[in-house]
Amino acid sequence: MTPAARLAAAIEVFANLESERRPAGDALKAWGLAHRFAGSGDRAAIAGLVYDALRRRASSAWLMGAETPRAILLGMLKRERGLDSDAIGKLASGAQYAPEALSDDERKRLDAADMAAAPPHIVGDYPEWLDAHFARAFGDARAEEGAALASRAPLDLRVNVLKADTFKTAAMLSDLKPEEGRWSPWGLRIRLGADAKSPAIHAEPAFLKGLVEVQDEGSQLAALFSAAKPGEQVIDLCAGAGGKTLALAAMMDNKGQIYATDDDKRRLAPIHERLARSGARNVQVRTPKSVGGEIDDLATRCDLVLIDAPCTGTGSWRRNPDAKWRMRPGALEQRQKEQAAILERAVPLLKAGGRIVYVTCSVLDEENGAQVRGFMTRHHEFSVQPPAETVKALGERAAIFGTSARLSAEGILMTPRTTETDGFFVAVLVRSS
C-alpha cells in the first residue's frame, strides 16, 4: 500500500471506531480481516496513524475546525508527525486510493497551525471534564503535562538480574539499539519511530530465556522504591500479570517469600508462565477463593504489602490513547472507593514496622495524594516515609530524580514530561505499632 492509501485506510478505521464506539484495537483487527491484501507493515503503519490521531484528537480537531475523522487525521499529521501542508497534500491528493485532495480551507488551517487561543484541555489533548482534575494536579502546567501524556511511548524492558546483567542483555538485543534506562538500574529502552513496527520482543532469545520483561521504567521504579529486601515476607496484593512481583523477586534474590494475589483470578493467569521463565522461586500465587480468605493466614506477618491499586490509568495514556476518550466521571469515583477499600485490607497484614507501598498509574490527586491523606486521618499508627528518603534507592541518580519528579508530602509523582516514564504515583506508608 502507498502512504496515501494507508492514510485513507486510517481515516476509514477511525470512522468505524467512532461510529460503533469500539476500542481501537477491535476496529483495526476488523479492518485487517476485511482487507487481507494489506501486509504486516501496512497494518502497523495504519495502526500508528490511528493511535496518533487518538493521542492528538482534541488539538487536531481544533486546528482543523472540525471533528470528522478526516479532519482529525489531517490535523494529527501536522501536530504529531510535523508534516507541512505540502507534504500532507501529497498524501491527500485525490489520486487513486488516496483521500480527497486538500481544500483551500484545510491548507490554510494547516499552514496557520494556530493553537494560541486553545484552552488547556485542547492543547493537552484530554477530555474537557478532566480539566479541573488536571488543574488540581498540575496547575498552570496541565496543558504541557497532558501533551506529554499524548506522546508515543518507547518500549521499556527490565533486565532480570536473577539471570543476567544489563550490559550483556543489551548486547544480545543490539539489533534493536537499546539504550540504558535513565533511572532504573535494570532498565533498557528501545525508541520507536512514528511508523515503526513494535519489535517482536516476545520472540527474542533474551525474552524466551527470561532475561528481560516488558515493563515501563516508571513501574520498575515503583518496585525499586518498595525497598524489598532478601528474607522479607511480602504480599503483592494486586499482582495481576505479575510485572512487579517479578521485579520484587529479583530484588530479594529469591530469598524470603512473596505472596502474589489479586481479586480477579483471570488477571493472575499469565503470572505462572512468567514466574517459570524468570527463575523466581520465592513466590506463592494465592488464587482468590469465592468466599475470600486466601491471605487471612498472613495477618500481622508481613514486612511489606505492595498495592498496585486499581485506578483510572491516566498515567498510561501514551500506551492506550483511546482509553482517555472513553473514560467517564463515574469511573474515577468507583476507583476511589476501591482504592480506599484495598488500603484498609492491607492494614491487618502488616507487622509493627512494616510498610504499605501504594502505587497507581494515575496522575490525578484524587487517586494519589488524597487517598494517602484520607488513609492517614484514619490510621494514626502510620506515617509517610519522606519521598526524599524513598528516592535514595536510586543511589547517585537520586538527586537529579528528586528535582525531576514531583515530590509532595504524600509521595512521588512521575510523568512523561518530568521523568520520561509513564505516569506513576508511589507512597510509602510505615506502621509504627
NORTA-V472765 format. One record per residue. RES is the residue in one letter. D_CENTER is the distance of its C-alpha to the mean C-alpha in Angstrom with 2 decimals. Layout:
res=RES d_center=D_CENTER
res=RES d_center=D_CENTER
This chain:
res=M d_center=31.49
res=T d_center=31.99
res=P d_center=29.27
res=A d_center=31.03
res=A d_center=30.98
res=R d_center=27.26
res=L d_center=26.82
res=A d_center=29.18
res=A d_center=27.29
res=A d_center=23.97
res=I d_center=25.89
res=E d_center=27.26
res=V d_center=23.95
res=F d_center=22.53
res=A d_center=25.75
res=N d_center=25.44
res=L d_center=22.02
res=E d_center=23.32
res=S d_center=26.68
res=E d_center=25.63
res=R d_center=22.47
res=R d_center=20.60
res=P d_center=17.03
res=A d_center=16.75
res=G d_center=16.59
res=D d_center=19.81
res=A d_center=21.52
res=L d_center=20.91
res=K d_center=22.19
res=A d_center=25.19
res=W d_center=26.02
res=G d_center=25.97
res=L d_center=28.29
res=A d_center=30.59
res=H d_center=30.72
res=R d_center=31.17
res=F d_center=32.75
res=A d_center=29.41
res=G d_center=28.39
res=S d_center=25.04
res=G d_center=24.81
res=D d_center=25.65
res=R d_center=23.06
res=A d_center=20.29
res=A d_center=21.62
res=I d_center=21.90
res=A d_center=18.35
res=G d_center=17.28
res=L d_center=19.58
res=V d_center=18.43
res=Y d_center=14.70
res=D d_center=15.78
res=A d_center=18.15
res=L d_center=15.61
res=R d_center=13.63
res=R d_center=17.05
res=R d_center=18.84
res=A d_center=20.32
res=S d_center=21.47
res=S d_center=22.81
res=A d_center=24.79
res=W d_center=26.13
res=L d_center=27.18
res=M d_center=29.01
res=G d_center=30.43
res=A d_center=29.45
res=E d_center=26.65
res=T d_center=27.78
res=P d_center=25.65
res=R d_center=27.90
res=A d_center=27.53
res=I d_center=23.74
res=L d_center=23.70
res=L d_center=26.43
res=G d_center=24.89
res=M d_center=21.59
res=L d_center=23.71
res=K d_center=24.97
res=R d_center=21.93
res=E d_center=19.29
res=R d_center=21.59
res=G d_center=24.33
res=L d_center=27.21
res=D d_center=30.48
res=S d_center=32.59
res=D d_center=34.80
res=A d_center=32.02
res=I d_center=30.59
res=G d_center=34.18
res=K d_center=34.65
res=L d_center=31.87
res=A d_center=33.02
res=S d_center=36.68
res=G d_center=38.10
res=A d_center=39.10
res=Q d_center=38.93
res=Y d_center=35.48
res=A d_center=34.09
res=P d_center=33.10
res=E d_center=35.95
res=A d_center=37.01
res=L d_center=35.69
res=S d_center=37.82
res=D d_center=39.34
res=D d_center=37.16
res=E d_center=33.93
res=R d_center=35.10
res=K d_center=36.09
res=R d_center=32.73
res=L d_center=30.94
res=D d_center=33.44
res=A d_center=33.08
res=A d_center=29.28
res=D d_center=30.04
res=M d_center=27.19
res=A d_center=29.35
res=A d_center=29.98
res=A d_center=26.54
res=P d_center=25.15
res=P d_center=21.89
res=H d_center=19.90
res=I d_center=21.20
res=V d_center=20.53
res=G d_center=16.99
res=D d_center=16.42
res=Y d_center=15.48
res=P d_center=17.83
res=E d_center=21.01
res=W d_center=21.09
res=L d_center=18.08
res=D d_center=20.00
res=A d_center=21.76
res=H d_center=18.65
res=F d_center=17.12
res=A d_center=20.62
res=R d_center=20.70
res=A d_center=17.56
res=F d_center=18.31
res=G d_center=21.87
res=D d_center=23.15
res=A d_center=20.04
res=R d_center=17.99
res=A d_center=18.61
res=E d_center=17.47
res=E d_center=14.25
res=G d_center=13.60
res=A d_center=14.69
res=A d_center=12.32
res=L d_center=9.33
res=A d_center=11.34
res=S d_center=11.66
res=R d_center=10.86
res=A d_center=8.50
res=P d_center=10.67
res=L d_center=10.93
res=D d_center=10.73
res=L d_center=13.21
res=R d_center=14.62
res=V d_center=18.39
res=N d_center=20.08
res=V d_center=22.83
res=L d_center=24.83
res=K d_center=25.77
res=A d_center=25.18
res=D d_center=24.70
res=T d_center=22.44
res=F d_center=25.39
res=K d_center=26.76
res=T d_center=23.49
res=A d_center=22.79
res=A d_center=26.34
res=M d_center=25.80
res=L d_center=22.94
res=S d_center=24.91
res=D d_center=25.09
res=L d_center=21.34
res=K d_center=21.95
res=P d_center=19.36
res=E d_center=19.16
res=E d_center=19.13
res=G d_center=16.01
res=R d_center=16.67
res=W d_center=16.39
res=S d_center=15.91
res=P d_center=19.29
res=W d_center=17.85
res=G d_center=15.42
res=L d_center=16.08
res=R d_center=14.41
res=I d_center=15.47
res=R d_center=15.42
res=L d_center=15.76
res=G d_center=18.28
res=A d_center=18.21
res=D d_center=20.30
res=A d_center=19.24
res=K d_center=18.73
res=S d_center=15.91
res=P d_center=18.06
res=A d_center=19.24
res=I d_center=17.88
res=H d_center=18.84
res=A d_center=22.39
res=E d_center=22.65
res=P d_center=25.18
res=A d_center=22.96
res=F d_center=20.44
res=L d_center=23.31
res=K d_center=24.99
res=G d_center=22.07
res=L d_center=21.76
res=V d_center=18.05
res=E d_center=14.90
res=V d_center=11.64
res=Q d_center=9.16
res=D d_center=6.91
res=E d_center=9.59
res=G d_center=8.32
res=S d_center=8.29
res=Q d_center=11.61
res=L d_center=12.91
res=A d_center=12.39
res=A d_center=14.59
res=L d_center=16.91
res=F d_center=17.52
res=S d_center=18.76
res=A d_center=21.74
res=A d_center=22.50
res=K d_center=25.95
res=P d_center=28.14
res=G d_center=30.32
res=E d_center=28.24
res=Q d_center=27.74
res=V d_center=24.07
res=I d_center=22.42
res=D d_center=18.81
res=L d_center=19.19
res=C d_center=16.05
res=A d_center=15.79
res=G d_center=14.54
res=A d_center=14.44
res=G d_center=15.11
res=G d_center=12.55
res=K d_center=13.51
res=T d_center=17.02
res=L d_center=17.59
res=A d_center=16.63
res=L d_center=19.00
res=A d_center=21.68
res=A d_center=21.71
res=M d_center=21.94
res=M d_center=24.81
res=D d_center=26.52
res=N d_center=27.15
res=K d_center=29.32
res=G d_center=29.24
res=Q d_center=27.51
res=I d_center=24.06
res=Y d_center=24.07
res=A d_center=21.02
res=T d_center=21.08
res=D d_center=19.30
res=D d_center=20.87
res=D d_center=20.18
res=K d_center=21.82
res=R d_center=20.25
res=R d_center=16.81
res=L d_center=18.76
res=A d_center=20.36
res=P d_center=18.47
res=I d_center=18.89
res=H d_center=22.57
res=E d_center=22.37
res=R d_center=19.65
res=L d_center=21.88
res=A d_center=24.88
res=R d_center=23.41
res=S d_center=22.19
res=G d_center=25.57
res=A d_center=24.36
res=R d_center=27.52
res=N d_center=27.00
res=V d_center=24.74
res=Q d_center=26.21
res=V d_center=24.26
res=R d_center=25.59
res=T d_center=25.25
res=P d_center=25.67
res=K d_center=29.17
res=S d_center=30.29
res=V d_center=32.01
res=G d_center=29.58
res=G d_center=30.85
res=E d_center=28.90
res=I d_center=28.39
res=D d_center=31.42
res=D d_center=33.23
res=L d_center=30.76
res=A d_center=31.77
res=T d_center=32.51
res=R d_center=31.81
res=C d_center=28.32
res=D d_center=27.46
res=L d_center=23.72
res=V d_center=21.67
res=L d_center=17.92
res=I d_center=16.23
res=D d_center=12.56
res=A d_center=13.36
res=P d_center=12.85
res=C d_center=11.40
res=T d_center=10.86
res=G d_center=7.07
res=T d_center=7.93
res=G d_center=5.45
res=S d_center=2.81
res=W d_center=6.28
res=R d_center=6.56
res=R d_center=5.86
res=N d_center=7.67
res=P d_center=10.08
res=D d_center=12.85
res=A d_center=11.32
res=K d_center=12.08
res=W d_center=15.63
res=R d_center=16.18
res=M d_center=15.20
res=R d_center=18.47
res=P d_center=19.83
res=G d_center=20.90
res=A d_center=17.42
res=L d_center=16.87
res=E d_center=20.31
res=Q d_center=19.79
res=R d_center=16.69
res=Q d_center=18.71
res=K d_center=21.54
res=E d_center=19.57
res=Q d_center=18.12
res=A d_center=21.68
res=A d_center=23.13
res=I d_center=21.01
res=L d_center=21.74
res=E d_center=25.36
res=R d_center=25.15
res=A d_center=24.24
res=V d_center=27.25
res=P d_center=30.08
res=L d_center=28.41
res=L d_center=28.68
res=K d_center=31.77
res=A d_center=33.12
res=G d_center=31.15
res=G d_center=28.04
res=R d_center=24.62
res=I d_center=21.67
res=V d_center=18.28
res=Y d_center=16.22
res=V d_center=12.42
res=T d_center=9.99
res=C d_center=6.39
res=S d_center=8.71
res=V d_center=10.77
res=L d_center=13.84
res=D d_center=16.84
res=E d_center=18.04
res=E d_center=15.39
res=N d_center=15.56
res=G d_center=18.86
res=A d_center=20.84
res=Q d_center=20.06
res=V d_center=21.21
res=R d_center=24.26
res=G d_center=25.16
res=F d_center=24.98
res=M d_center=27.14
res=T d_center=29.75
res=R d_center=30.08
res=H d_center=30.17
res=H d_center=32.33
res=E d_center=32.40
res=F d_center=28.91
res=S d_center=28.03
res=V d_center=24.84
res=Q d_center=24.69
res=P d_center=24.75
res=P d_center=21.45
res=A d_center=23.70
res=E d_center=24.87
res=T d_center=21.48
res=V d_center=20.33
res=K d_center=23.57
res=A d_center=21.86
res=L d_center=20.81
res=G d_center=24.51
res=E d_center=25.65
res=R d_center=22.24
res=A d_center=22.15
res=A d_center=24.24
res=I d_center=22.31
res=F d_center=18.94
res=G d_center=20.75
res=T d_center=21.67
res=S d_center=18.29
res=A d_center=16.06
res=R d_center=17.31
res=L d_center=19.51
res=S d_center=21.16
res=A d_center=23.68
res=E d_center=21.10
res=G d_center=18.36
res=I d_center=15.85
res=L d_center=13.21
res=M d_center=11.02
res=T d_center=9.80
res=P d_center=9.64
res=R d_center=13.29
res=T d_center=14.56
res=T d_center=13.01
res=E d_center=11.32
res=T d_center=8.08
res=D d_center=4.73
res=G d_center=6.49
res=F d_center=8.00
res=F d_center=11.56
res=V d_center=14.06
res=A d_center=17.68
res=V d_center=20.45
res=L d_center=23.29
res=V d_center=26.53
res=R d_center=29.36
res=S d_center=32.81
res=S d_center=34.92
